[in-house]
Amino acid sequence: MGGQVSAGSGEPSPPGRSENSDWMSALCPRLWDLPLHHLSIPGSHDTMTYCLDKRSPVSPAQPRLLRLLSKALPCLTLPVVLKWSVTQALDVTEQLDAGVRYLDLRVAHMQDGSEKNLHFVHTMYTTALVEDTLTEISEWLEKHPREVVILACRNFEGMTEDLHEYLVTCIKNIFGDMLCPRGEVPTLRELWSREQQVLVSYEDESCVGRHRELWPGIPYWWGDKVKTEALIRYLESMKSCGRPGGLFVAGINLTENLEYILAHPSRSLRGLTLPSLPRLCAWVREQCPGPGPRCTNVIAGDFIGADGFVSDVIGLNQKLLWP
């Protein structure tokens, strides 16, 4: 399990780094021949928000009122924005060690940033650069040769065609032969035999058309709900409509809006999320992977080290062994 919340502190204790660091290679061999979209895979929502820059401007994609407040009253506004924008406490290597295998990467170019420096964004921009983070992931994979990650490159705020080509070139240069080109969703055994460890989902159709190393954007069930039971009703409604044919993500992340933030300036997304985790993890444990219309695949959450979420998602794969 991931790190447990320390009694009375609201902070997660250090996660068990090794327990899930090689969970894919430890799966029962009967599961090695199932395509990835029939397995249960843990993911992190807005993976890179652990390193949001408190001095960063609010992104131009945010509501005008928020941008005006951040400029007029930065000392009051930016700390509140930061509290409601951070969705993860573990860094990317810690998330991989904890067992996360789907990374939600919101790529952006700052308006006044240097020409080639790409950051990640969630209301504010990160201190981490995209190229450095991809290198960190590659180095982790070299130490875990039978683990596979899905990189979901999304958002692309402020990205020109030239910047897209620069990003794709970085991806190719950093991962090289680790990349699995698009096609039929592979099995673990197929990926291991080809020494491939990375599937890149890229939410820009023109780029996908030009580069066979990129996969189309993976559907993400985003409930946009602030209440736990409302989110669960949304996810059950989506399941009743039938799962997508390939890889897809069910997000168990709660979402606030500007109105909610302004009404609760002293609270935070962490404070909203942590009390809901036991109920959300109970929902997770009820799910089942596989090809059926109501089956789940990737399940992504916030603050993934603060509960047993990752182990719960991985544990669902045991249900595929049931008669």
C-alpha positions as CSV (number, residue, x, y, z in Angstrom):
1,M,0.0,0.0,0.0
2,G,1.0,3.6,-0.4
3,G,2.0,5.7,2.6
4,Q,-0.7,6.0,5.3
5,V,-1.9,9.3,6.6
6,S,-0.2,10.0,10.0
7,A,-2.7,10.3,12.8
8,G,-3.6,13.9,13.4
9,S,-1.2,15.4,10.9
10,G,-3.1,15.1,7.6
11,E,0.2,14.4,5.9
12,P,1.2,11.0,4.4
13,S,4.0,9.1,6.0
14,P,6.8,8.1,3.5
15,P,5.3,5.5,1.1
16,G,6.5,2.0,0.8
17,R,8.8,2.6,-2.1
18,S,9.6,-0.9,-3.0
19,E,6.3,-2.8,-2.5
20,N,4.8,-1.8,-5.9
21,S,7.9,-0.6,-7.8
22,D,7.9,-3.8,-10.0
23,W,4.3,-4.9,-9.7
24,M,3.9,-5.5,-13.5
25,S,6.7,-8.0,-13.6
26,A,5.3,-9.7,-10.4
27,L,1.9,-10.3,-12.0
28,C,0.8,-13.9,-12.4
29,P,2.1,-15.2,-15.8
30,R,-1.5,-15.8,-16.8
31,L,-2.0,-12.1,-17.1
32,W,1.1,-11.4,-19.2
33,D,-0.9,-12.2,-22.4
34,L,-3.8,-9.8,-21.7
35,P,-3.7,-6.5,-23.6
36,L,-3.0,-3.5,-21.4
37,H,-6.5,-2.2,-21.7
38,H,-7.8,-5.3,-20.0
39,L,-5.6,-4.8,-16.9
40,S,-6.2,-2.6,-13.9
41,I,-3.5,0.2,-13.9
42,P,-3.1,2.9,-11.3
43,G,-2.6,6.5,-12.5
44,S,-2.0,9.9,-11.1
45,H,-4.2,12.9,-12.0
46,D,-2.3,16.1,-12.9
47,T,0.9,14.2,-12.1
48,M,3.3,17.2,-11.9
49,T,1.5,19.5,-9.6
50,Y,3.8,18.7,-6.7
51,C,6.2,21.2,-8.1
52,L,3.9,24.2,-9.0
53,D,5.8,27.5,-8.8
54,K,4.3,29.8,-6.2
55,R,5.8,32.7,-8.1
56,S,4.3,31.6,-11.4
57,P,1.7,33.7,-13.1
58,V,-1.8,32.2,-13.4
59,S,-2.2,30.7,-16.8
60,P,-4.1,32.6,-19.5
61,A,-6.5,29.7,-19.9
62,Q,-8.0,30.5,-16.4
63,P,-11.1,32.6,-15.9
64,R,-10.6,36.4,-16.4
65,L,-11.7,37.1,-12.8
66,L,-9.0,34.9,-11.4
67,R,-6.3,36.4,-13.6
68,L,-7.4,39.9,-12.6
69,L,-7.3,39.0,-8.9
70,S,-3.9,37.4,-9.2
71,K,-2.5,40.6,-10.7
72,A,-4.3,43.0,-8.4
73,L,-3.8,41.1,-5.1
74,P,-1.0,38.6,-5.7
75,C,-0.1,38.2,-2.1
76,L,-3.6,37.1,-1.2
77,T,-4.7,35.3,-4.4
78,L,-1.6,33.2,-5.4
79,P,-1.3,31.3,-2.1
80,V,-5.0,30.3,-2.4
81,V,-4.7,29.4,-6.0
82,L,-1.7,27.2,-5.2
83,K,-3.6,25.3,-2.4
84,W,-6.4,24.5,-4.8
85,S,-4.0,23.5,-7.7
86,V,-1.7,21.0,-6.1
87,T,-3.1,17.5,-6.6
88,Q,0.0,15.4,-5.8
89,A,2.5,15.3,-3.0
90,L,4.9,12.7,-4.3
91,D,7.4,13.6,-7.1
92,V,7.4,11.6,-10.3
93,T,10.0,9.1,-9.3
94,E,8.2,8.5,-6.0
95,Q,4.9,8.0,-7.9
96,L,6.6,5.4,-10.1
97,D,8.1,3.7,-7.1
98,A,4.6,3.6,-5.5
99,G,3.2,1.8,-8.6
100,V,1.7,4.5,-10.7
101,R,1.9,3.6,-14.4
102,Y,-0.3,6.3,-16.0
103,L,1.1,9.8,-15.8
104,D,-1.1,12.8,-16.7
105,L,1.2,15.4,-18.2
106,R,-0.3,18.8,-18.9
107,V,2.3,20.4,-21.1
108,A,2.4,24.2,-21.6
109,H,4.7,27.0,-22.9
110,M,4.7,30.1,-20.8
111,Q,3.8,33.3,-22.7
112,D,7.0,35.1,-21.5
113,G,9.1,31.9,-21.2
114,S,12.2,31.1,-23.0
115,E,11.8,29.8,-26.6
116,K,12.2,26.0,-26.0
117,N,11.5,25.6,-22.2
118,L,8.3,23.7,-21.8
119,H,6.7,23.4,-18.4
120,F,3.7,21.5,-17.0
121,V,0.6,23.5,-15.9
122,H,-2.5,23.3,-13.7
123,T,-3.7,26.9,-13.2
124,M,0.0,27.8,-12.5
125,Y,3.2,26.5,-14.1
126,T,5.7,24.1,-12.6
127,T,9.3,24.6,-11.7
128,A,10.1,21.3,-13.5
129,L,10.8,21.4,-17.2
130,V,9.3,18.8,-19.5
131,E,12.6,17.6,-20.9
132,D,14.1,17.1,-17.5
133,T,11.0,15.2,-16.3
134,L,11.0,12.9,-19.3
135,T,14.6,12.1,-18.7
136,E,13.9,11.3,-15.0
137,I,11.2,8.8,-16.2
138,S,13.5,7.2,-18.7
139,E,16.2,6.8,-16.0
140,W,13.7,5.1,-13.7
141,L,12.6,2.8,-16.5
142,E,16.1,1.7,-17.2
143,K,16.3,0.4,-13.6
144,H,12.9,-1.3,-14.0
145,P,13.1,-3.0,-17.4
146,R,9.9,-5.0,-17.1
147,E,7.7,-2.1,-16.0
148,V,5.6,-0.2,-18.6
149,V,4.3,3.4,-18.4
150,I,1.6,5.3,-20.2
151,L,2.5,9.0,-20.7
152,A,-0.6,11.1,-21.5
153,C,0.6,14.3,-23.0
154,R,-2.3,16.8,-22.8
155,N,-3.5,20.4,-22.6
156,F,-0.7,21.9,-24.8
157,E,-1.4,25.5,-23.6
158,G,0.6,28.0,-25.7
159,M,2.0,25.4,-28.0
160,T,2.8,26.2,-31.6
161,E,3.4,23.6,-34.3
162,D,7.1,24.1,-34.0
163,L,6.9,23.5,-30.2
164,H,4.9,20.3,-30.8
165,E,7.7,19.1,-33.1
166,Y,10.3,20.0,-30.5
167,L,8.4,18.1,-27.9
168,V,8.0,15.0,-30.0
169,T,11.7,15.1,-30.9
170,C,12.5,15.2,-27.2
171,I,10.2,12.2,-26.6
172,K,11.9,10.2,-29.4
173,N,15.4,11.2,-28.3
174,I,14.9,10.5,-24.6
175,F,13.0,7.2,-24.9
176,G,14.3,5.8,-28.2
177,D,13.6,2.1,-28.7
178,M,11.6,2.1,-25.4
179,L,8.7,3.6,-27.4
180,C,5.9,1.4,-28.5
181,P,4.5,2.6,-31.8
182,R,0.7,2.8,-32.1
183,G,-1.3,-0.2,-33.3
184,E,-3.2,-2.9,-31.4
185,V,-2.9,-2.5,-27.7
186,P,0.0,-4.7,-26.7
187,T,0.4,-7.3,-23.9
188,L,3.1,-7.2,-21.3
189,R,4.7,-10.3,-22.9
190,E,4.8,-8.5,-26.3
191,L,6.3,-5.4,-24.9
192,W,8.9,-7.3,-22.9
193,S,9.9,-9.3,-26.0
194,R,10.5,-6.0,-27.9
195,E,12.1,-4.2,-24.9
196,Q,9.4,-1.5,-25.1
197,Q,8.3,0.3,-22.0
198,V,6.5,3.5,-23.0
199,L,3.2,4.3,-24.7
200,V,2.7,8.0,-25.4
201,S,-0.8,9.2,-25.7
202,Y,-0.8,12.6,-27.4
203,E,-3.9,14.8,-27.6
204,D,-3.1,16.5,-30.9
205,E,-4.4,14.7,-33.9
206,S,-2.1,16.3,-36.5
207,C,1.0,15.3,-34.5
208,V,-0.3,11.8,-34.1
209,G,-0.8,11.6,-37.8
210,R,2.8,12.6,-38.5
211,H,4.5,10.4,-35.9
212,R,3.8,6.6,-35.5
213,E,5.4,6.7,-32.1
214,L,2.3,8.6,-30.8
215,W,-1.0,7.1,-29.8
216,P,-4.3,9.1,-30.0
217,G,-5.5,10.8,-26.8
218,I,-6.8,8.3,-24.2
219,P,-10.4,9.0,-23.1
220,Y,-10.6,10.3,-19.5
221,W,-13.8,10.0,-17.5
222,W,-13.7,13.3,-15.6
223,G,-16.7,13.8,-13.4
224,D,-16.1,17.5,-12.6
225,K,-17.8,17.0,-9.2
226,V,-17.0,18.4,-5.7
227,K,-19.1,15.8,-3.8
228,T,-17.9,12.2,-3.5
229,E,-21.2,10.5,-4.0
230,A,-21.9,12.7,-7.1
231,L,-18.6,11.6,-8.6
232,I,-19.4,8.0,-7.9
233,R,-22.8,8.4,-9.6
234,Y,-21.1,9.9,-12.6
235,L,-18.7,7.0,-12.9
236,E,-21.4,4.4,-12.6
237,S,-23.4,6.3,-15.3
238,M,-20.4,6.2,-17.6
239,K,-19.9,2.5,-16.9
240,S,-23.6,1.9,-17.8
241,C,-22.9,3.4,-21.3
242,G,-20.1,0.8,-21.9
243,R,-16.4,1.2,-21.8
244,P,-14.3,2.5,-24.7
245,G,-12.6,-0.1,-26.9
246,G,-9.0,0.6,-26.0
247,L,-7.2,2.2,-23.1
248,F,-9.2,4.6,-21.0
249,V,-9.1,6.3,-17.6
250,A,-11.7,6.6,-14.8
251,G,-10.8,9.6,-12.7
252,I,-11.7,9.4,-9.0
253,N,-10.5,13.0,-8.5
254,L,-12.8,15.6,-7.1
255,T,-12.9,19.0,-8.8
256,E,-13.6,22.5,-7.5
257,N,-14.6,25.6,-9.5
258,L,-13.7,29.3,-9.0
259,E,-17.0,29.9,-7.1
260,Y,-16.2,27.1,-4.7
261,I,-12.6,28.4,-4.2
262,L,-13.8,31.9,-3.5
263,A,-16.3,30.6,-1.0
264,H,-13.7,28.4,0.8
265,P,-10.4,30.4,0.6
266,S,-9.0,28.8,3.8
267,R,-9.5,25.3,2.5
268,S,-7.4,23.3,-0.1
269,L,-7.8,20.6,-2.6
270,R,-5.9,18.3,-0.2
271,G,-8.4,19.1,2.5
272,L,-11.3,18.3,0.1
273,T,-9.7,15.1,-1.1
274,L,-8.3,13.3,1.9
275,P,-11.6,12.8,3.8
276,S,-13.2,11.4,0.6
277,L,-10.4,8.8,-0.1
278,P,-11.9,5.9,2.1
279,R,-15.2,6.1,0.2
280,L,-13.5,6.4,-3.2
281,C,-11.2,3.5,-2.5
282,A,-14.1,1.4,-1.4
283,W,-15.6,2.1,-4.9
284,V,-12.3,1.2,-6.5
285,R,-12.2,-2.2,-4.7
286,E,-15.7,-3.0,-6.2
287,Q,-14.4,-2.6,-9.8
288,C,-13.3,-5.3,-12.1
289,P,-10.8,-5.1,-15.1
290,G,-11.3,-7.1,-18.3
291,P,-13.1,-6.8,-21.6
292,G,-16.6,-6.5,-20.3
293,P,-18.7,-3.4,-21.0
294,R,-18.7,-2.3,-17.3
295,C,-15.0,-3.1,-16.7
296,T,-12.5,-0.5,-15.7
297,N,-8.9,0.0,-17.0
298,V,-6.7,2.9,-15.7
299,I,-8.0,4.4,-12.5
300,A,-6.4,7.8,-11.7
301,G,-6.5,9.8,-8.5
302,D,-5.1,12.7,-6.5
303,F,-2.6,12.5,-3.6
304,I,-1.9,8.9,-4.5
305,G,0.5,8.4,-1.6
306,A,-2.1,9.3,1.1
307,D,-4.1,6.0,1.1
308,G,-4.0,2.5,-0.2
309,F,-5.4,3.6,-3.6
310,V,-2.5,2.3,-5.7
311,S,-2.5,-1.1,-4.1
312,D,-6.3,-1.3,-4.4
313,V,-6.1,-0.7,-8.2
314,I,-3.3,-3.2,-8.7
315,G,-5.1,-5.7,-6.5
316,L,-8.1,-5.7,-8.9
317,N,-6.0,-7.7,-11.4
318,Q,-6.4,-10.7,-9.1
319,K,-10.1,-10.8,-10.1
320,L,-8.9,-11.7,-13.7
321,L,-7.7,-15.0,-12.3
322,W,-11.1,-16.0,-10.8
323,P,-12.9,-18.8,-12.6
